[in-house]
Amino acid sequence: MRKLVVLLLLVAASPSLAQYNPYNYTIEKKTSGKAAVVSAHPLASKVGVAIMKKGGNAFDAAIATQLALAVVFPGAGNIGGGGFMVAVTNKGEQVALDYREKAPGSASRDMYLDKDGNAQTNLSQNGHLASGVPGTVAGLFSTHAYAKLPFKQLIQPAIDLAEKGFVITESEANSLNNYAGQFVRYSSRPSAFIKYGGWKAGDTLVQKELANTLKRIRDLGQKGFYEGETARLIVEEMKRGAGVITLADLKNYKTAKRVAMVSKYKEYTIVGMPLVSSGGILIQQMMGMVENRNIGQYGFHSWQAVQLMIEAERRAFADRAEFLGDRDFVKVPVKKLTSPEYLRERMSDFELGKAGNSKTTNHGNINPESEETTHLSVYDASGNAVSVTTTLNGGYGSRTVVGGAGFILNNEMDDFSIKPGVPNMYGALGTEANAIAPNKRMLSSMTPTIVLKNGKPFLVIGSPGGTTIPTQVYQVLLNTIEFNLSLEDAVWKPRFHHQWLPDVVYVEKGFPADLKTKLEEMGYKIAERGTIGRFEAIKIVNGVVEAVADNRGDDHAEGY
């Protein structure tokens, strides 16, 4: 009886659905005040801010926001995937949590090759065999060590949203309809994501099975996911679809606490995620390659600045393909790759006004030394900053919904190098450093980042977007620090991307036509593509918090 009373009190203390009406809400792109949450969905951002108003800190808000995203943003918000958290506490402690998915214990280097040695990317990208062991739930409980409120209070809004439902927008309805056939094909049981006759704007998405899964986590903690009923449901789903995740794989999953990647850029300190995120290293490399070239003199979207940035991107991604992987399994020369001397050498053949070539620009010389994703940024009134990027990898991950549990599993096994020379779904190449091995974490592009000025948080940033994530963060950093753009312009202006191979500069619609022409005249191949990422940014100046959500989606900035 006492347990019931305590639970009721905790639920009563949780923000009520009325505070973020799931049946009538608007999207706000900008906010300012003393605290803010920016995420991919307005209901999730509102949940995070409501938690802070109830006495929670940025870590509480980050947990509650992620759990809400698992309900209201099924394409990428997740408990069936993984991610990274970078944080700086108000006492100056730097935190880096790695809850990236792992390869199952029975995974093998050639598991996606047929008898003739050909890569079967359909198996690494679709269905049960594509899934790594999920890490998100473990990561949330590791994050909770820095929080203030009971976990049961943080998860209750997500339970309510799953159980009572929320109204979907036209874009959300279209997304669910577009993937309906794949949900049927790659899941063995019916799910809440399929609606006879199709979804339309204004419909309410109710997820009873997911609500029950979240209740097991609320009542039993981390074991409520990695052991017991939910674990049984995951393994049964695996068996029905020839997947290989076992009860032992789930029970043995652990979050890894890492040492943050920290680098200086002029008067700023950049705090990023270390391996198996490639983002922290790539940012340090790309920023280091331009730091002494006075890039600010050229100006935003000048051909000189854009060319310099493209060539830094080319060289960093060439190194990514050759050297980067899980440091628990392979030796990665991080110190060498990020040293000023090495970065100067990498740019020594740069020629202003002449396009580089990825056939001749390969990875550097190292001497041995002894898409779909979502991001949220949080800053609280006490000065804690949290940057979190999580993922299922592709849109709706493997499209495999766990029967009876109501959540979608990731397809992160495709982020390994399934065969040297064979690109993954984002076109990224890899070598033995990122080959599949049991219990190994696959290389990631997620780049949660915090920038300090005078030792205090100045920017809290990140984005989804596969291999475009590091180049997005790179561009927003330079847009803000070097080109002095407003935060709104830094995030909303058209972006570009280069990743060594394919040797193409991808640009968004709206990228200046004269700049495209100039780059083509210099020898670059330019290709227009859809939107690049959905960036979430917070800027803190003199104690005033400014938050901007990307205008490329239904992203929302909420503050107070």
N, C-alpha and C positions, 0 to 999 in steps of 0.2 A: 504493500500500500504506500509506503514511504517513497519507493522508487517511482511509482505512478505520480505522486504529488510533485516530486522534484521534476519529472519530465514535463508535466503540465505547466509548471512554473517557467521552465526553460522555453517552452513553446510560446507561452504568453509574453516572455521577454523578447522573443524574436520579432523582427519587423513584420507587420501584417501585410497581406496582399494589397490592402487598401492603400498602403504607402507607395506602392508601385503597381497600380491597377493593370493587371495582365490583359484586360479586355478593352482598354482605352489608354493608349500611351502615344507620346510624340517623340520625335528624334531631334536631339539638340547636338549641333556640331562643335559648339564652343561654350566654355564656361570659365569663370574665374572666382576666386575666393581664397579660402585658407586650406582647402583639401579637395581632392578630386579623384574620380575613377573614370578611365576611358577604356572602353571595350567594344567588341564587335556587335553588341546588342543592347538597346536601351534598358530592357528589364534587368539585365545582368549588372550594368553600371549603377542602376538605381538600387539594386540589392546591396551592392558594395558600399554605397554612400549611406544607406539606411543603417547598415551595420556599424559604420563609424559614428553615426549620430547616437547609436545606442551604447557607445563607450568603447568600441573596438578600435584597433589601430590599423595601419596599412596592411599588415599581414592578415589580420582577421578579414579585412575587406577583400584581399586577393583570394583567400580561400573561398569565401562566400560567392564572389564573382565567378570564379572558375566552376564551382558547383552549379551555379545558375546557368552558365554557358553550356554545361553538359545537357541541360534540359532545353533551353530556348535556341541553341545554335548547334543542332545535331550534325551539321556538315563538318564541323571542326572542334567545337567545344566537346569535351569528352571525359569519361572515366575509363574508356577503352583504349586510350593512347598514352602519351607521355609528354614530357617537356622539361624546361629549365626555368629556374628562378634566380635572378640577380637582385640583390637588395643591399641598401646601405641604411643602417639604423641611425637613430638620432644621437647615438653615442659614437658613431663613426665606424662601427663594425661592418665589414664587407662580407656578404653571404652569397655563396653560389651553390645551389642545390641541383643535382643532376638526377632527374627521374625519367630519363630517356628509356624507351623500351629496350628489351634485351632479346637476343636470339634464344629460342627454346633450347633446352639441354640436348635434344636430339638433332639439332640443326647441324648441317655439314657444309663444307666449302662449295660443293658442286650440286647442292640439292635442287637447283633450278636448271640444271643442264640435262638434255635428253641423252639417249645412248650414243649419239653422234657428237656430243659436246656442244650442241647448239643451245643458246640461252632461251629459256621459256619465260619471258617477261610476263606473260599472262598469269602465271602462277605466283610470281613475286608481287604482282600488283592487284590481283583480284581473288577474292574468296578466302577460305579458311587458312590455307598454307601461307598466305601473305602476311599473317599477323605475328608481331613480336609480343613478348610478355608485357602487358600494360604496366606503366609506372605511375600514372597520375595520382591514384588514390594514396599510394605510399608517399608521394611527394607532398600531398596536402597535409598528411599527418606530420611529416618532417617540418613543414612550414609552421605548423601549429605550435612548435616549440617557441616561436617568437611572437605568438599572438597573445591576446588577453582574455578573450571570451571562451566559454565552453564550445567544443566542436559541435555539440548537438544544436547549439543556437545558430551556428554558421551554416549548417546543412539544411535546416528546416525550411528556409525560403525556397530552396531547390525542390524539396519534397512537395511543398504546396503547389509550385508551378507545374510539376509533373502530374500530380494527382488531380488538380482542379483544372489544369489546362491554361493556355494563353492563346490570344488571337494572333494569327499569322498574317504577314504582309503579302502583297502580290509577288514580290521577288522570292519570298520563302515558299509560297505555294508552287510557283514555277519550278523552283529547285527540287522540291519533293516529287513533283510530277515527272520531271526529267529523269530522275534516278529510280523511279518506281520499278521499271523492268529489271534493273540491276539488283534492287533489294529482293525481288522475287527469285532471281537467278542464283544469287550468292548466299541467301539465307535459307535455312531449312524449315523455318516456322514463320507464320504470319507475324507482322509487327504493326506498331502504331503508325508507322510512316506510310503505309499503304491505305488509300481511301478509294472505295469503289466510286467510279465516276470522276475521280480526280479532286485535287485540292483547289480552293479559290481563296482570294483575299477575304478576310473576315471570318474564315473558319477557325474553330478552336482545336488545337492539337493537345490531346490528353494522352499521357503516357503512364498508365497504371503499373505496368511491369517495372519500368524505370523507377517509379516512386517506391515500389517495394524493395528494389535493390538499394536505393538510397536510405531507406529505413533500416535495412540490415547494417549498413555502414554507420548510421547514427547510433544504433543500439549496441553494436558489437565492435565498433572501432575498425581499425585496419583489417582485422581478421574477418570482419563482415563482408569483405571483398575477396581477400586472398585465400580464405579458407571457408569451410561450411557450404551453405546452399548456393551462394553466387559462384564460388569456385567450381562446384559440381555442375552447375548449369553451363559454365564456360567450357569445361572439359567434355561434357556431353555434346555441345555444339561442335567442338573440334572433331569428335569421333564421327559425327554425322556428315562432316564435310572434308574428311581426310586431312584435318589440321593436326599439329603435333604438340600444342601446348598441353602440359600435364599438371596435375595437382601439385607435384613437387616444384615445377617451374614457378607456379603462382606463390606457393608458400615461401619459397626461398628468395623472392624478389626483395631487394633493399634499395633505398635511395642512397646515392653517393654524395657526400658533402665534399665539394671541391674548393680549391683556392682560386679566387677570382683572377681573371686576366686584368692586370692593371698597367696602363701606359700613360705617358704624358704627351699632350699635344699643346705646345706653347704653354699658356697658363692654366690649361684644363687637365683634369685627370679623368681618363675614360676607364670605367669599370665594366668589364664584359665577362662572358661565359667562356670557360676554357673547354678543351676537348672533353667529350666527343662533339661538342659544338665547334664547327669550323669558324663560326662568326667572330669570336673574340680575336682569334689569330688574324683572320682576314681584315678586320677593322684596323688592328694594330699595323698590319703590313701596308694597307692602302693609305691610311693617314700618314704613316711614316714616309711613304714614297713621295708625297707631295708637300710635306711640312716645310722643307727648305727651298721650295720653288716659288714662294710668294704668290700662291694661286689666287688670293683675294684681289690682286691688282687687275686680273682679267675680267672679273665680274661674273655674275650668275648667267648661265646659258651662253656665255661667250664661247666661240669655237676653241679658243686656246684652253680654257678651263675644262671644257667637256672632253677634249682630246686627252689632256693630261689625266683626267679621271678614268677614261676608258682604258688607257694603257696601264694604269695602276691595277685596275680590275683584271685585265688580261693576265698580268704576271702573278697576281695573288691566286687566281683560280687555277693557273697551271701548277702552282705549288700545292694547292689543295688536292688536285687529282693525284699527284705523285706521292705525297708524304703523309697525309693526315688520316688518322684512324683512332681507335680506342687505345689510349695509352696504358690501359690495364693489360693489353695484349701485344702491342707493338711499340717500338721505340720511335718517337717522333722528335725531330730536332727543333723543338719550339724556340729555344734560346737563340739558335742560329737564324731561324727563319724570321725572327722579329728584331734582329740586331740592326742598328743604324748602318753599319758597314755593309751588311748583306743587302739591305734595302737600297742603298746608294748604288751598289753594283747592279742590282736588278733593273734600275732605271738608267743605267749608263748608256744604253743604246737608244734611248728615247730621242726622237727627232720631231720637234715642233713643226706641224704642217704636213707631216708624212705619216700615213697609216702604218701601224705595226702589222705583223703577220704571225698568226699562231702556228704556222708550219716552221718558222724560224725562231719564234719566241717560245721556248719550252720552259720547263721547270728550272729552278736555279741549281747551281752546283753546291752540294752539301758535303762537307767533310764530317765523318762520324764524330759524335760528341758523347765524353764519359758522362603543296601547293597547297593538301589543304591544312592550313594552320591558323591559329588565332593568337592574338596578343592582347594583353591588358597592362596598363600602367596605372600605378596608385601612388598618391602622396597624401600623407595625413597632416593634421594640424600640429603634431608634435615633431615633425621633421623626418619621419621614416619614409623611405622611398623604395618601392617594389616594382620590378619589371619582370613579367612572366610571359613566356611564349610556350604554347602547348600545341599538340598536333595529332591528327590521325593520319597524316601524310597526304594522300589524295583526298579529293572531295568525298565525304562520307567514308573515308578510309577504305577498307576492303569491301564495303557494302554488305558485310556479314553482320546481321543483328543476332545477338545471343538470345536464343529461344528461351522465353520465360524470364529473362533479365532485362530486356528492353533497351540495351545500349549497343552501339556499333563498335566493332573491333577495328584496329588500325591496319594499314598495309605497309608498315615500316620496314619489312624485310627488303623491300625494293631499294631502300637507302644504302644497303650494302652494295659492294661491287660484286654482282652475281657472276660476272666473268670479265676479266680485263679487256678493255676496249669496247664493252657494251654499255651504252648510256642508260641511266635510270629514267624514270618518267619525266624528270626535269632536265634531261640532257647532260647530266653530270657524269663524268667518268671517274674511275678509281683504279687502284692497283691492289697488290697484296695487303697493303696497310689496312684496307677497308674490306678485306675478304670476310666471308661468313665464318664464324666459329661459335661453338656452344657458349651461351651466356655472355656473349660479346655485345656491346652496344654499337649500333650502327651510326656512322658519321652523319651529322646534322648541319643544316644551314641556319638554324634558329639563332637569333642574335639579340636577346634581351640586353639592354645597355642602360647604364646610368652615367651621366657626366657630372663631375664635381667642379665647382669653381670656388676657390678659397676654402676648400675642404668641405663645402656644403653642396647638397644636391642642386644642380642647375637644370639638367634635362633627365627625364625618365621616358625612354623611347623603345620602340620595337614594332614589328610588323609580321604578318604571314607572307607567304609568297615563294616557298621553295628556295631555289638557288638565288633568287632575286633579293632575298632578305638582307644579306650583308651589304649589297650595293645600295639598297634603299637607305639603310642606316647610315652608310657612308655619305650619301648625298644629303640627307637631312642634317647630318653633323656639319658638313661644309656649308650648306645653305644658311645655317644658323650662325656658325662661328666665323666663317670667312666672308660670306656674301651678305651678312647682316639682314637676311630676310626676316619678316615677321614669322611667328610660329605657324600661322595659318598658311602663308605662302610657302614656307619650307616644307610643309606636309602636302599641300594641295597642288602645287605646280607640277607639270608633266615630268615624268621620270624616264630614265634610260637604263639599260643593263647590258653588260658584256661579261661572259664567263669563260673566256679562252676558247673553248669549243662548245657549240659551233662558232665559227669566226664571224659572228654577226652582232651588230649593235641593235638591240631591240629598243624601240621607243613607243611611248604611249601616244594615243590620239591627242592632238593639241601641241605636240612637240614642235617648236618653231620650224617652219618650212625652209627658211633661208639657212638655218643651222644644219638641217638634214642635207640640203644641197651642198653646203660647204664641206661637210664630212665625206659625202660621196665623191666630191672632186678630189679630196685628199686620198681616196682609195678605200674607204670604209664601205662595207655592205650594210645597208640600213633596212630594217624590217619593222613595220608598224604592227603592234600586237594589242591585245586587250589590256585592261587595267593591270598595273603592277602593284600588288600588295594592298593592304588596308592598314595604314600606319596609325598608331596611337601615341600621342605625345603630350607630355606635361613639361612646362617650363616654370622655374621658380626664380623670381627676381625680387630682392628686398622683401622677402616674406610673402609676396603676392603670387598666388598659384594661377597659372593660365593653362588651360587644357584644351586640346584640339583633337577631335575625332576626324578620321579620314572621310572625305566626301565621295569616296569610291564605293561605299556600301551603306548599310543601315547602322553604321557605327555611331556611338553616342558618348558624349562627354557630360558627366554629372558631377556637380560640386556643391559646396556650401561655404 
